[in-house]
Amino acid sequence: MGLDLDLESISEATSGAVGSLVSTTLLYPLDTCKTRYQAEVRGNDRAKYRNLSDVFWEAISTRQVLSLYQGLETKNLQSFISQFIYFYGYSYFKRLYVETSGVKSIGTRANLVLAAAAGACTAIVTQPLDTASSRMQTSAFGKSKGLWKTLTEGSWIDAFDGLGISLLLTANPAIQYTVFDQLKLRLLKRKNKTGKDSSPEALSAFTAFVLGAVSKTVATVLTYPAIRCKVMIQAADEDDGKTKNPQPKSSKTIPAVLCAIWKREGILGFFKGLHAQILKTVLSSALLLMIKEKISAATWVLLLSIRRHVSRNLVFNLYVNMAAAIKRCSNFKVSEMDSTLQTFPPSETQGKIARGALPPSDADDTFSKPVSGSDEPQQGGWLRIFSVASYKQYFDVDTSDVLERIKDSLLPFSGTFNEKTSNSPDLYGPFWICTTLIFVAAAIGTFVTYVAHKMKSKDWEYDINVVQWSAGLFYGYVTIVPLVLYVILKYFSAPSGLVQLFCLYGYSLFVFIPALCLSVVPLEIFRWVIAGVAGVMSATFVAVNLRAHIVSAGERWFLIVAGIFLLQLALSVVLKLYLFTVTV
């Protein structure tokens, strides 16, 4: 029972945290405008911002549009951690309550108490990050400080500004998720109950979006005055050159803020920016819950597989199953057979690529055929790309096959990679390579920068942007470039397979892993040579393996191959400038 409890709690926590991360990033400029508008408390005759759009136009007029993203890394970190803790605590408390009380369903009052307890735990742990994020957003455009400097410029007590209101605002998510769960329960009560080892019934994306919007609107309207007080307490002191005397600390207490709003703006001041708050929080929470509902189902596939293979190597098991747990946009039920995903390395009867059980030979039909043995409802046509079963075959790969393909990627002139993988492309290798590249880039880059600063006796501060930048670069490159190339080849009627292109480009990046490791040598000319050699090897590997397929495009085949080669070289130049270069 203890394992079941942890699995369900972790499933809820992971799906909630990922959903929060995506929604926060998409809506961050709106969040910055909203926060700056809420933080201002002046008389109407001296108001700097008359409405939300004034904040946006100020950023444009001062050519500081990118400053709308200042503090994004801190906000994402705070959002991910807080949502993980909240969903884990909420799910854990619910399971604990059911087990100890013996009730079959949780009432509204109990839900409120459990959600408030989870919210209180979250607020205490993440309050410093929340305070730092608000200060970064309300700082003058282009003058935002880093996370560490923002937190250490005052005492540690200052880092917990607004903790009292944050604890009070635990009523917000308590109301929101209680309303959401109760509405969801009523919508799903007519459906058949799933078995013990099945994934929880999932809402459709549209239904989850609507329920999320309704539940968050109710919670926001009821708690908005406290929300605005919290923003004003956490806001950065004015530093625009016009205010000689910054606000004293006493003016940022709850009574002082309440008095300031009442005297300068009246009772309506407590609801200033309510429309912006509703717009942002409704969209954010609706996206969060929609993504959470979809990821939750795939997460259950992963966790059930872990439980069935808990005695095996969990590190490899997690790698494969996380890659296979593709976000799904359609409802499905996981049967006993579906829960046995491939482990790595596979057993003697599971290695399809090595044993000759090949996927469809028609490269253009890689997402259109069902996988045998799956109880999942088989959808027709392109809708099958939203089915986990459609991707299982691309992660069912032996270690020996992955190592052999990595070896081929380091021999760029052989040109046999596409021929060997034409009937059995895999996505596990590219996923593992990109993930490893992100880790190596962050670790090596941080180490080299730290050493360079210490050698010159200069202060060093960890830059989390390296992780975010590396993830966006590598995952984006191996996704967008093959997609664009696939469209181009289709236009010229050249034979191509989308999965095969993903596979080729994924393995082409492996050479940058040893190149990044060699960049620790503190010689700039050596780093240029390493980046250049890696770029040429990677570009040659892709161009040579695609040449035979592109020749059928006619006279323009040379231009296509040259473009592919130059684009891969451009990637190596970008890596040299941003990852192989150390600035002190």
MOTAZI-V497747 format. One record per backbone hydrogen bond with DSSP energy under -0.5 kcal/mol. CO is the residue of the C=O (numbers start at 1). NH is the residue of the N-H. If there is no record, write none. Layout:
CO,NH  CO,NH
This chain:
1,5  2,6  3,7  4,8  5,9  6,10  7,11  8,12  9,13  10,14  11,15  12,16  13,17  14,18  15,19  16,20  17,21  18,22  19,23  20,24  21,25  22,26  23,27  25,28  27,31  28,32  29,33  30,34  31,35  32,36  33,37  34,38  35,39  36,40  43,46  44,47  48,50  51,54  51,55  52,55  52,56  53,57  54,58  55,59  56,60  57,61  58,62  59,64  60,63  64,67  65,68  66,69  67,70  69,72  71,75  72,76  73,77  74,78  75,79  76,80  77,81  78,82  79,83  80,84  81,85  82,86  83,87  84,88  85,89  86,90  87,91  88,92  89,93  90,94  91,95  92,96  93,97  94,98  95,99  96,100  97,101  98,102  107,111  108,112  109,113  110,114  111,115  112,116  113,117  114,118  115,119  116,120  117,121  118,122  119,123  120,124  121,125  122,126  123,127  126,130  127,131  128,132  129,133  130,134  131,135  132,136  133,137  134,138  135,139  136,139  140,143  146,150  147,151  148,152  149,153  155,159  157,160  158,161  160,163  162,166  163,167  164,168  165,169  167,170  168,171  169,172  169,173  170,174  171,175  172,176  173,177  174,178  175,179  176,180  177,181  178,182  179,183  180,184  181,185  182,186  183,187  184,188  185,189  188,191  195,198  204,208  205,209  206,210  207,211  208,212  209,213  210,214  211,215  212,216  213,217  214,218  215,219  216,220  217,221  218,222  219,223  220,224  223,227  224,228  225,229  226,230  227,231  228,232  229,233  230,234  231,235  242,244  244,246  248,251  249,252  250,253  253,257  254,258  255,259  256,260  257,261  258,262  259,263  260,264  261,265  261,266  262,266  266,269  267,270  268,271  269,272  271,274  273,277  274,278  275,279  276,280  277,281  278,282  279,283  280,284  281,285  282,286  283,287  284,288  285,289  286,290  287,291  288,292  289,293  290,294  291,295  292,296  293,297  294,298  294,328  295,299  296,300  297,301  298,302  299,303  300,304  301,305  302,306  303,307  304,308  305,309  307,310  309,312  312,314  313,317  314,318  315,319  316,320  317,321  318,322  319,323  320,324  321,325  324,326  333,335  335,339  337,340  339,341  347,350  347,351  350,352  351,355  352,356  352,357  356,358  361,363  362,365  363,366  365,368  370,372  371,374  377,379  380,383  381,384  382,385  383,386  384,387  387,390  388,391  388,392  389,392  389,393  391,394  392,395  392,396  394,427  394,428  395,397  396,353  398,402  399,403  400,404  401,405  402,406  403,407  404,408  405,409  406,410  407,410  408,411  411,414  416,420  417,421  418,422  423,359  427,431  428,432  429,433  430,434  431,435  432,436  433,437  434,438  435,439  436,440  437,441  438,442  439,443  440,444  441,445  442,446  443,447  444,448  445,449  446,450  447,451  448,452  449,453  450,454  451,455  452,456  453,458  454,457  462,464  463,466  464,467  464,468  465,469  466,470  467,471  468,472  469,473  470,474  471,475  471,476  472,476  473,477  474,478  475,479  476,480  477,481  477,482  479,483  480,484  481,485  482,486  483,487  484,488  485,489  486,490  487,491  488,492  489,494  490,493  497,501  498,502  499,503  500,504  501,505  502,506  503,507  504,508  505,509  506,509  507,510  509,512  510,513  510,514  511,515  512,516  513,517  514,518  515,519  516,519  517,520  518,521  521,523  523,527  524,528  525,529  526,530  527,531  528,532  529,533  530,534  531,535  532,536  533,537  534,538  535,539  536,540  537,541  538,542  539,543  540,544  541,545  542,546  543,547  544,548  546,550  547,551  550,553  551,554  554,557  555,558  556,560  557,561  558,562  559,563  560,564  561,565  562,566  563,567  564,568  565,569  566,570  567,571  568,572  569,573  570,574  571,575  572,576  573,577  574,578  575,579  575,580  581,583
